[in-house]
Amino acid sequence: MNPTSFRPRRRAVVAAAAALPLVGLAACSSDTGDGPDLGGGADGGSDGGGEGSAFADVIASGPVAADDAVAGSAWATAIKEKDQLIRGGTVANQVFSLASTTGGQPTGFDAGITQLLAKYILGEGGEEKVEYIDTTVETRETLVQNGTVDCVIATYSITPERLEVIDFAGPYYLSGTAIQVRTEDAETVAGPEDLTGKNLVTQANSTGIQAIEEFVTDPGDVQTLPDNESCVAALKQGRADAYVLDQGVLLGNSAADPEVTVVGEPFVDDPYGVGLAKDAEGAVDFVNAFLQEIIDSGAWEKLWTATIGEVMDTEAPEPPVPGELPS
């Protein structure tokens, strides 16, 4: 089945595409998992976040919840009883969650939040008791709703539409919709105003669709593809001039592949949250309390420095306030 491609009229709604089979793109897609492990920080370099790295130090210093705090949440109690946290997400994003090439735990900001949460619930060593289930933008809500995963931590933007079907704890990070181009074209695009007439690509069922609709005047053809690798492939192959999506995902692409570059600043706010089932009793309050504890202890800032801070030339931002959701 082919992806949807069309030329929308001004401010037209960008339609979602049908799923594109990955087999046709496998040989030329840009898999963000191909680069070296990120998360070692200044002490560990690109050592995969192993023992002695800044990333590993953050996880090692993570808090453990009091027994009564776990007992007060049916969601956390169920995780502790099975002695495992099942997280939906990805392990193919260089900056946020990347599978280790050396046999260790995944590294990155989302991976760190996941492992800190697992340790918080399961105690010392809990960071190693995580099962990582792959999700896409089209499957996340379903896997949360049907109980396949305990939570989704996956550069998952909190939106009013998603809040209608699942709950969110957080936000735990404030990102934004941004633009990625081929590195050779980086000087020609600085913001959405430069995308007029250009062919664009974004992921189906993502916040990039609405961003294009609201901020890009008279784009050329707009494609929506099922996953990040397909979108990067379309960009690199010249089938799209720019890739519009959340900055967190795009930064991971640039860290792994010098042929693509993030340009300009985010032009739509994207607060990341922890996706939870609406019937997960006590989950939101418990996870928000966990997030507040790692913020207050300084672990959040140290995790940012060891991961996102490796690819952004800025100081660590102020963390968001857990529980302040968009309306």
C-alpha positions as YAML, in Angstrom:
chain: A
units: angstrom
residues:
- id: 1
  name: MET
  ca: [0.00, 0.00, 0.00]
- id: 2
  name: ASN
  ca: [1.40, 3.43, -0.92]
- id: 3
  name: PRO
  ca: [1.68, 6.44, 1.39]
- id: 4
  name: THR
  ca: [-0.73, 9.32, 0.94]
- id: 5
  name: SER
  ca: [0.82, 12.20, -0.98]
- id: 6
  name: PHE
  ca: [-1.05, 15.31, -2.05]
- id: 7
  name: ARG
  ca: [-0.84, 19.07, -2.38]
- id: 8
  name: PRO
  ca: [-3.06, 20.64, 0.29]
- id: 9
  name: ARG
  ca: [-4.71, 23.99, -0.13]
- id: 10
  name: ARG
  ca: [-3.78, 26.78, 2.28]
- id: 11
  name: ARG
  ca: [-4.37, 25.64, 5.87]
- id: 12
  name: ALA
  ca: [-5.84, 22.39, 4.59]
- id: 13
  name: VAL
  ca: [-5.97, 19.44, 6.94]
- id: 14
  name: VAL
  ca: [-3.12, 17.02, 6.26]
- id: 15
  name: ALA
  ca: [-4.65, 13.58, 5.90]
- id: 16
  name: ALA
  ca: [-3.09, 10.56, 7.55]
- id: 17
  name: ALA
  ca: [-1.48, 7.98, 5.31]
- id: 18
  name: ALA
  ca: [-2.07, 4.30, 5.03]
- id: 19
  name: ALA
  ca: [0.74, 2.15, 6.39]
- id: 20
  name: LEU
  ca: [3.79, 1.85, 4.15]
- id: 21
  name: PRO
  ca: [5.46, -1.57, 4.14]
- id: 22
  name: LEU
  ca: [8.95, -1.26, 5.60]
- id: 23
  name: VAL
  ca: [10.45, -3.97, 3.42]
- id: 24
  name: GLY
  ca: [10.76, -1.58, 0.50]
- id: 25
  name: LEU
  ca: [12.72, 0.92, 2.60]
- id: 26
  name: ALA
  ca: [14.86, -1.38, 4.67]
- id: 27
  name: ALA
  ca: [17.98, -1.03, 2.55]
- id: 28
  name: CYS
  ca: [17.98, 2.75, 2.55]
- id: 29
  name: SER
  ca: [16.25, 3.83, 5.73]
- id: 30
  name: SER
  ca: [18.07, 5.81, 8.40]
- id: 31
  name: ASP
  ca: [17.82, 3.75, 11.57]
- id: 32
  name: THR
  ca: [18.66, 5.94, 14.55]
- id: 33
  name: GLY
  ca: [19.99, 2.88, 16.32]
- id: 34
  name: ASP
  ca: [23.02, 2.66, 14.01]
- id: 35
  name: GLY
  ca: [25.09, 5.28, 15.82]
- id: 36
  name: PRO
  ca: [27.21, 4.85, 18.95]
- id: 37
  name: ASP
  ca: [25.57, 4.68, 22.36]
- id: 38
  name: LEU
  ca: [24.84, 8.11, 23.81]
- id: 39
  name: GLY
  ca: [24.52, 8.82, 27.48]
- id: 40
  name: GLY
  ca: [28.04, 8.38, 28.77]
- id: 41
  name: GLY
  ca: [28.42, 12.06, 29.54]
- id: 42
  name: ALA
  ca: [31.70, 13.80, 30.21]
- id: 43
  name: ASP
  ca: [33.03, 11.04, 32.43]
- id: 44
  name: GLY
  ca: [32.09, 8.12, 30.26]
- id: 45
  name: GLY
  ca: [32.13, 9.44, 26.71]
- id: 46
  name: SER
  ca: [30.35, 7.14, 24.27]
- id: 47
  name: ASP
  ca: [30.77, 4.07, 26.45]
- id: 48
  name: GLY
  ca: [27.14, 3.15, 26.30]
- id: 49
  name: GLY
  ca: [26.31, 4.52, 29.71]
- id: 50
  name: GLY
  ca: [28.20, 1.72, 31.43]
- id: 51
  name: GLU
  ca: [29.68, 1.64, 34.90]
- id: 52
  name: GLY
  ca: [31.42, 4.90, 35.75]
- id: 53
  name: SER
  ca: [29.55, 6.99, 33.15]
- id: 54
  name: ALA
  ca: [27.48, 10.05, 33.96]
- id: 55
  name: PHE
  ca: [24.33, 8.24, 32.82]
- id: 56
  name: ALA
  ca: [25.01, 5.22, 35.02]
- id: 57
  name: ASP
  ca: [25.77, 7.49, 37.97]
- id: 58
  name: VAL
  ca: [22.36, 9.15, 37.63]
- id: 59
  name: ILE
  ca: [20.56, 5.79, 37.64]
- id: 60
  name: ALA
  ca: [22.63, 4.52, 40.56]
- id: 61
  name: SER
  ca: [21.68, 7.56, 42.64]
- id: 62
  name: GLY
  ca: [17.97, 7.29, 41.86]
- id: 63
  name: PRO
  ca: [15.46, 7.22, 44.73]
- id: 64
  name: VAL
  ca: [13.44, 4.22, 45.94]
- id: 65
  name: ALA
  ca: [9.82, 4.73, 46.97]
- id: 66
  name: ALA
  ca: [8.71, 4.00, 50.51]
- id: 67
  name: ASP
  ca: [6.71, 0.79, 50.91]
- id: 68
  name: ASP
  ca: [3.57, 2.68, 51.87]
- id: 69
  name: ALA
  ca: [3.83, 4.85, 48.74]
- id: 70
  name: VAL
  ca: [3.89, 1.73, 46.55]
- id: 71
  name: ALA
  ca: [1.08, 0.12, 48.57]
- id: 72
  name: GLY
  ca: [-1.04, 3.24, 48.06]
- id: 73
  name: SER
  ca: [-1.05, 2.74, 44.28]
- id: 74
  name: ALA
  ca: [-2.70, -0.34, 42.82]
- id: 75
  name: TRP
  ca: [-0.76, 0.28, 39.60]
- id: 76
  name: ALA
  ca: [2.63, 0.37, 41.33]
- id: 77
  name: THR
  ca: [1.70, -2.59, 43.55]
- id: 78
  name: ALA
  ca: [0.93, -4.73, 40.50]
- id: 79
  name: ILE
  ca: [4.32, -3.88, 38.99]
- id: 80
  name: LYS
  ca: [6.10, -4.71, 42.22]
- id: 81
  name: GLU
  ca: [4.26, -8.02, 42.55]
- id: 82
  name: LYS
  ca: [5.36, -9.16, 39.09]
- id: 83
  name: ASP
  ca: [8.84, -7.69, 39.74]
- id: 84
  name: GLN
  ca: [9.00, -6.06, 36.31]
- id: 85
  name: LEU
  ca: [8.08, -2.81, 34.59]
- id: 86
  name: ILE
  ca: [6.84, -3.18, 31.00]
- id: 87
  name: ARG
  ca: [7.54, 0.01, 29.10]
- id: 88
  name: GLY
  ca: [6.24, 0.89, 25.66]
- id: 89
  name: GLY
  ca: [8.50, 3.03, 23.53]
- id: 90
  name: THR
  ca: [11.51, 2.71, 21.28]
- id: 91
  name: VAL
  ca: [15.15, 1.76, 21.63]
- id: 92
  name: ALA
  ca: [16.15, 3.38, 18.34]
- id: 93
  name: ASN
  ca: [16.46, 7.06, 19.27]
- id: 94
  name: GLN
  ca: [20.03, 8.20, 19.74]
- id: 95
  name: VAL
  ca: [19.22, 10.85, 22.34]
- id: 96
  name: PHE
  ca: [16.13, 9.58, 24.14]
- id: 97
  name: SER
  ca: [16.23, 5.79, 24.13]
- id: 98
  name: LEU
  ca: [18.85, 3.71, 22.35]
- id: 99
  name: ALA
  ca: [19.62, 0.02, 22.71]
- id: 100
  name: SER
  ca: [23.16, -0.60, 23.91]
- id: 101
  name: THR
  ca: [25.70, -2.00, 21.48]
- id: 102
  name: THR
  ca: [27.66, -3.46, 24.40]
- id: 103
  name: GLY
  ca: [24.96, -5.55, 26.05]
- id: 104
  name: GLY
  ca: [23.99, -3.03, 28.72]
- id: 105
  name: GLN
  ca: [20.73, -1.24, 29.40]
- id: 106
  name: PRO
  ca: [19.36, 1.27, 26.86]
- id: 107
  name: THR
  ca: [20.60, 4.82, 27.30]
- id: 108
  name: GLY
  ca: [19.07, 8.24, 26.69]
- id: 109
  name: PHE
  ca: [16.68, 10.60, 28.47]
- id: 110
  name: ASP
  ca: [13.53, 8.47, 28.13]
- id: 111
  name: ALA
  ca: [15.49, 5.32, 28.94]
- id: 112
  name: GLY
  ca: [16.79, 7.05, 32.05]
- id: 113
  name: ILE
  ca: [13.31, 8.11, 33.15]
- id: 114
  name: THR
  ca: [12.19, 4.50, 32.60]
- id: 115
  name: GLN
  ca: [15.02, 2.98, 34.61]
- id: 116
  name: LEU
  ca: [14.66, 5.51, 37.42]
- id: 117
  name: LEU
  ca: [10.93, 4.73, 37.61]
- id: 118
  name: ALA
  ca: [11.60, 0.98, 37.67]
- id: 119
  name: LYS
  ca: [14.12, 1.43, 40.48]
- id: 120
  name: TYR
  ca: [11.68, 3.70, 42.34]
- id: 121
  name: ILE
  ca: [9.05, 0.95, 42.34]
- id: 122
  name: LEU
  ca: [11.16, -2.23, 42.50]
- id: 123
  name: GLY
  ca: [14.06, -1.07, 44.66]
- id: 124
  name: GLU
  ca: [17.80, -1.46, 44.14]
- id: 125
  name: GLY
  ca: [18.49, -3.30, 40.90]
- id: 126
  name: GLY
  ca: [15.00, -2.52, 39.63]
- id: 127
  name: GLU
  ca: [16.46, -0.51, 36.77]
- id: 128
  name: GLU
  ca: [17.47, -3.81, 35.17]
- id: 129
  name: LYS
  ca: [13.97, -5.30, 35.47]
- id: 130
  name: VAL
  ca: [12.43, -3.51, 32.50]
- id: 131
  name: GLU
  ca: [10.87, -5.15, 29.47]
- id: 132
  name: TYR
  ca: [11.00, -2.80, 26.49]
- id: 133
  name: ILE
  ca: [8.05, -3.21, 24.10]
- id: 134
  name: ASP
  ca: [8.34, -1.43, 20.76]
- id: 135
  name: THR
  ca: [5.54, 1.02, 19.97]
- id: 136
  name: THR
  ca: [4.74, 3.39, 17.12]
- id: 137
  name: VAL
  ca: [2.68, 6.56, 16.96]
- id: 138
  name: GLU
  ca: [-0.20, 4.42, 15.72]
- id: 139
  name: THR
  ca: [-0.05, 1.70, 18.41]
- id: 140
  name: ARG
  ca: [0.78, 3.54, 21.63]
- id: 141
  name: GLU
  ca: [-2.75, 4.25, 22.85]
- id: 142
  name: THR
  ca: [-3.90, 0.74, 22.02]
- id: 143
  name: LEU
  ca: [-1.06, -0.94, 23.94]
- id: 144
  name: VAL
  ca: [-1.73, 1.27, 26.96]
- id: 145
  name: GLN
  ca: [-5.47, 0.67, 26.85]
- id: 146
  name: ASN
  ca: [-5.28, -3.12, 26.51]
- id: 147
  name: GLY
  ca: [-2.67, -3.52, 29.25]
- id: 148
  name: THR
  ca: [0.14, -4.82, 27.05]
- id: 149
  name: VAL
  ca: [2.41, -2.21, 28.63]
- id: 150
  name: ASP
  ca: [2.39, -0.61, 32.07]
- id: 151
  name: CYS
  ca: [3.27, 2.76, 30.58]
- id: 152
  name: VAL
  ca: [4.59, 4.45, 27.47]
- id: 153
  name: ILE
  ca: [7.68, 6.65, 27.77]
- id: 154
  name: ALA
  ca: [8.52, 7.58, 24.21]
- id: 155
  name: THR
  ca: [8.86, 11.32, 23.47]
- id: 156
  name: TYR
  ca: [5.08, 11.08, 23.88]
- id: 157
  name: SER
  ca: [3.44, 14.49, 23.47]
- id: 158
  name: ILE
  ca: [0.49, 15.23, 25.74]
- id: 159
  name: THR
  ca: [-2.45, 16.47, 23.67]
- id: 160
  name: PRO
  ca: [-6.13, 17.05, 24.50]
- id: 161
  name: GLU
  ca: [-7.07, 14.41, 21.92]
- id: 162
  name: ARG
  ca: [-4.87, 11.76, 23.52]
- id: 163
  name: LEU
  ca: [-6.14, 12.71, 26.97]
- id: 164
  name: GLU
  ca: [-9.58, 11.63, 25.85]
- id: 165
  name: VAL
  ca: [-8.46, 7.98, 25.57]
- id: 166
  name: ILE
  ca: [-5.56, 7.61, 28.03]
- id: 167
  name: ASP
  ca: [-4.11, 9.40, 31.06]
- id: 168
  name: PHE
  ca: [-0.74, 11.12, 31.30]
- id: 169
  name: ALA
  ca: [1.60, 11.72, 34.19]
- id: 170
  name: GLY
  ca: [3.97, 14.62, 33.76]
- id: 171
  name: PRO
  ca: [4.98, 16.48, 31.78]
- id: 172
  name: TYR
  ca: [8.56, 15.40, 32.40]
- id: 173
  name: TYR
  ca: [10.11, 17.32, 29.49]
- id: 174
  name: LEU
  ca: [9.13, 20.28, 27.31]
- id: 175
  name: SER
  ca: [10.07, 19.87, 23.68]
- id: 176
  name: GLY
  ca: [8.53, 21.29, 20.51]
- id: 177
  name: THR
  ca: [7.79, 20.64, 16.87]
- id: 178
  name: ALA
  ca: [10.84, 21.38, 14.73]
- id: 179
  name: ILE
  ca: [12.21, 20.96, 11.21]
- id: 180
  name: GLN
  ca: [14.86, 18.61, 9.86]
- id: 181
  name: VAL
  ca: [16.45, 18.95, 6.41]
- id: 182
  name: ARG
  ca: [19.30, 17.41, 4.49]
- id: 183
  name: THR
  ca: [22.49, 18.89, 5.89]
- id: 184
  name: GLU
  ca: [23.38, 20.32, 2.48]
- id: 185
  name: ASP
  ca: [20.16, 22.39, 2.64]
- id: 186
  name: ALA
  ca: [20.54, 23.60, 6.24]
- id: 187
  name: GLU
  ca: [21.23, 27.22, 5.26]
- id: 188
  name: THR
  ca: [18.01, 27.50, 3.26]
- id: 189
  name: VAL
  ca: [15.47, 26.79, 6.03]
- id: 190
  name: ALA
  ca: [15.20, 28.52, 9.39]
- id: 191
  name: GLY
  ca: [11.55, 28.11, 10.27]
- id: 192
  name: PRO
  ca: [8.07, 27.15, 9.01]
- id: 193
  name: GLU
  ca: [7.90, 30.34, 6.94]
- id: 194
  name: ASP
  ca: [10.60, 28.84, 4.70]
- id: 195
  name: LEU
  ca: [8.57, 25.70, 3.94]
- id: 196
  name: THR
  ca: [6.13, 27.33, 1.53]
- id: 197
  name: GLY
  ca: [6.01, 25.28, -1.66]
- id: 198
  name: LYS
  ca: [8.30, 22.58, -0.26]
- id: 199
  name: ASN
  ca: [7.48, 18.90, -0.12]
- id: 200
  name: LEU
  ca: [7.12, 17.79, 3.50]
- id: 201
  name: VAL
  ca: [6.99, 14.54, 5.42]
- id: 202
  name: THR
  ca: [5.81, 13.71, 8.93]
- id: 203
  name: GLN
  ca: [4.66, 10.67, 10.85]
- id: 204
  name: ALA
  ca: [1.07, 9.50, 10.67]
- id: 205
  name: ASN
  ca: [-0.97, 10.20, 13.80]
- id: 206
  name: SER
  ca: [1.67, 12.66, 15.06]
- id: 207
  name: THR
  ca: [1.61, 16.28, 16.24]
- id: 208
  name: GLY
  ca: [3.57, 17.17, 13.10]
- id: 209
  name: ILE
  ca: [0.36, 16.94, 11.05]
- id: 210
  name: GLN
  ca: [-1.36, 19.73, 12.97]
- id: 211
  name: ALA
  ca: [1.84, 21.79, 13.04]
- id: 212
  name: ILE
  ca: [2.04, 21.73, 9.24]
- id: 213
  name: GLU
  ca: [-1.63, 22.58, 8.95]
- id: 214
  name: GLU
  ca: [-1.39, 25.57, 11.29]
- id: 215
  name: PHE
  ca: [2.06, 27.03, 10.55]
- id: 216
  name: VAL
  ca: [3.04, 26.22, 6.97]
- id: 217
  name: THR
  ca: [1.51, 28.35, 4.25]
- id: 218
  name: ASP
  ca: [0.84, 26.58, 0.96]
- id: 219
  name: PRO
  ca: [3.24, 23.62, 1.27]
- id: 220
  name: GLY
  ca: [3.88, 21.34, -1.68]
- id: 221
  name: ASP
  ca: [3.13, 17.65, -1.37]
- id: 222
  name: VAL
  ca: [2.74, 16.40, 2.20]
- id: 223
  name: GLN
  ca: [3.40, 12.74, 2.98]
- id: 224
  name: THR
  ca: [2.55, 10.99, 6.23]
- id: 225
  name: LEU
  ca: [4.54, 7.81, 6.79]
- id: 226
  name: PRO
  ca: [4.23, 5.21, 9.56]
- id: 227
  name: ASP
  ca: [7.54, 5.67, 11.38]
- id: 228
  name: ASN
  ca: [10.66, 7.74, 11.84]
- id: 229
  name: GLU
  ca: [12.90, 5.58, 9.68]
- id: 230
  name: SER
  ca: [10.54, 5.91, 6.70]
- id: 231
  name: CYS
  ca: [10.43, 9.69, 7.10]
- id: 232
  name: VAL
  ca: [14.22, 10.00, 7.28]
- id: 233
  name: ALA
  ca: [14.53, 7.82, 4.19]
- id: 234
  name: ALA
  ca: [12.07, 10.05, 2.29]
- id: 235
  name: LEU
  ca: [14.10, 13.11, 3.28]
- id: 236
  name: LYS
  ca: [17.49, 11.64, 2.36]
- id: 237
  name: GLN
  ca: [16.21, 10.28, -0.95]
- id: 238
  name: GLY
  ca: [14.83, 13.67, -1.98]
- id: 239
  name: ARG
  ca: [11.19, 12.61, -1.87]
- id: 240
  name: ALA
  ca: [10.69, 15.32, 0.77]
- id: 241
  name: ASP
  ca: [12.47, 18.63, 1.33]
- id: 242
  name: ALA
  ca: [11.88, 18.74, 5.09]
- id: 243
  name: TYR
  ca: [10.74, 16.50, 7.92]
- id: 244
  name: VAL
  ca: [8.45, 18.12, 10.49]
- id: 245
  name: LEU
  ca: [8.13, 16.41, 13.88]
- id: 246
  name: ASP
  ca: [8.98, 16.68, 17.52]
- id: 247
  name: GLN
  ca: [12.48, 18.02, 18.13]
- id: 248
  name: GLY
  ca: [13.39, 15.14, 20.43]
- id: 249
  name: VAL
  ca: [13.02, 12.60, 17.65]
- id: 250
  name: LEU
  ca: [14.78, 14.82, 15.11]
- id: 251
  name: LEU
  ca: [17.75, 15.41, 17.43]
- id: 252
  name: GLY
  ca: [18.17, 11.66, 17.67]
- id: 253
  name: ASN
  ca: [18.30, 11.43, 13.89]
- id: 254
  name: SER
  ca: [20.95, 14.14, 13.63]
- id: 255
  name: ALA
  ca: [23.06, 12.58, 16.36]
- id: 256
  name: ALA
  ca: [23.08, 9.29, 14.45]
- id: 257
  name: ASP
  ca: [23.31, 10.57, 10.88]
- id: 258
  name: PRO
  ca: [25.36, 13.59, 9.71]
- id: 259
  name: GLU
  ca: [23.36, 13.75, 6.48]
- id: 260
  name: VAL
  ca: [20.35, 15.28, 8.28]
- id: 261
  name: THR
  ca: [20.26, 18.42, 10.44]
- id: 262
  name: VAL
  ca: [17.73, 20.09, 12.74]
- id: 263
  name: VAL
  ca: [17.28, 23.74, 11.79]
- id: 264
  name: GLY
  ca: [15.80, 26.71, 13.62]
- id: 265
  name: GLU
  ca: [13.92, 26.55, 16.90]
- id: 266
  name: PRO
  ca: [10.79, 24.58, 17.84]
- id: 267
  name: PHE
  ca: [7.68, 26.45, 16.73]
- id: 268
  name: VAL
  ca: [5.02, 24.42, 18.60]
- id: 269
  name: ASP
  ca: [5.26, 23.40, 22.26]
- id: 270
  name: ASP
  ca: [5.27, 19.64, 22.88]
- id: 271
  name: PRO
  ca: [5.13, 18.55, 26.54]
- id: 272
  name: TYR
  ca: [6.21, 14.91, 26.97]
- id: 273
  name: GLY
  ca: [4.26, 12.72, 29.36]
- id: 274
  name: VAL
  ca: [4.14, 9.15, 30.65]
- id: 275
  name: GLY
  ca: [1.18, 7.43, 28.97]
- id: 276
  name: LEU
  ca: [-1.01, 5.44, 31.38]
- id: 277
  name: ALA
  ca: [-4.32, 3.60, 31.15]
- id: 278
  name: LYS
  ca: [-7.35, 5.44, 32.47]
- id: 279
  name: ASP
  ca: [-8.23, 2.43, 34.62]
- id: 280
  name: ALA
  ca: [-4.73, 2.22, 36.14]
- id: 281
  name: GLU
  ca: [-5.69, 3.08, 39.71]
- id: 282
  name: GLY
  ca: [-3.24, 5.38, 41.45]
- id: 283
  name: ALA
  ca: [-0.87, 5.52, 38.46]
- id: 284
  name: VAL
  ca: [-0.92, 9.24, 37.63]
- id: 285
  name: ASP
  ca: [-0.43, 10.45, 41.21]
- id: 286
  name: PHE
  ca: [2.31, 7.90, 41.83]
- id: 287
  name: VAL
  ca: [4.29, 8.74, 38.70]
- id: 288
  name: ASN
  ca: [3.89, 12.48, 39.27]
- id: 289
  name: ALA
  ca: [5.25, 12.05, 42.80]
- id: 290
  name: PHE
  ca: [8.20, 10.13, 41.34]
- id: 291
  name: LEU
  ca: [8.87, 12.85, 38.76]
- id: 292
  name: GLN
  ca: [8.74, 15.56, 41.41]
- id: 293
  name: GLU
  ca: [11.20, 13.60, 43.56]
- id: 294
  name: ILE
  ca: [13.80, 13.25, 40.79]
- id: 295
  name: ILE
  ca: [13.37, 16.95, 39.95]
- id: 296
  name: ASP
  ca: [13.82, 18.02, 43.57]
- id: 297
  name: SER
  ca: [16.85, 15.77, 44.06]
- id: 298
  name: GLY
  ca: [18.67, 17.10, 40.99]
- id: 299
  name: ALA
  ca: [18.57, 13.74, 39.22]
- id: 300
  name: TRP
  ca: [16.43, 15.17, 36.41]
- id: 301
  name: GLU
  ca: [19.00, 17.88, 35.59]
- id: 302
  name: LYS
  ca: [21.89, 15.39, 35.75]
- id: 303
  name: LEU
  ca: [20.02, 13.03, 33.43]
- id: 304
  name: TRP
  ca: [19.38, 15.86, 30.95]
- id: 305
  name: THR
  ca: [23.07, 16.80, 31.01]
- id: 306
  name: ALA
  ca: [24.19, 13.23, 30.38]
- id: 307
  name: THR
  ca: [21.81, 12.74, 27.43]
- id: 308
  name: ILE
  ca: [20.07, 15.66, 25.71]
- id: 309
  name: GLY
  ca: [22.80, 18.02, 26.91]
- id: 310
  name: GLU
  ca: [25.31, 16.05, 24.83]
- id: 311
  name: VAL
  ca: [23.72, 17.32, 21.60]
- id: 312
  name: MET
  ca: [22.38, 20.75, 22.61]
- id: 313
  name: ASP
  ca: [24.65, 23.73, 23.18]
- id: 314
  name: THR
  ca: [22.58, 25.15, 26.05]
- id: 315
  name: GLU
  ca: [22.28, 24.96, 29.81]
- id: 316
  name: ALA
  ca: [19.79, 22.52, 31.28]
- id: 317
  name: PRO
  ca: [16.28, 24.03, 31.15]
- id: 318
  name: GLU
  ca: [13.92, 24.42, 34.05]
- id: 319
  name: PRO
  ca: [12.03, 21.13, 34.39]
- id: 320
  name: PRO
  ca: [8.27, 21.26, 33.87]
- id: 321
  name: VAL
  ca: [5.81, 20.95, 36.74]
- id: 322
  name: PRO
  ca: [4.32, 17.43, 36.93]
- id: 323
  name: GLY
  ca: [0.55, 17.59, 36.81]
- id: 324
  name: GLU
  ca: [0.30, 20.77, 34.72]
- id: 325
  name: LEU
  ca: [-1.33, 19.31, 31.61]
- id: 326
  name: PRO
  ca: [-2.39, 21.23, 28.49]
- id: 327
  name: SER
  ca: [-6.06, 22.06, 28.35]
...
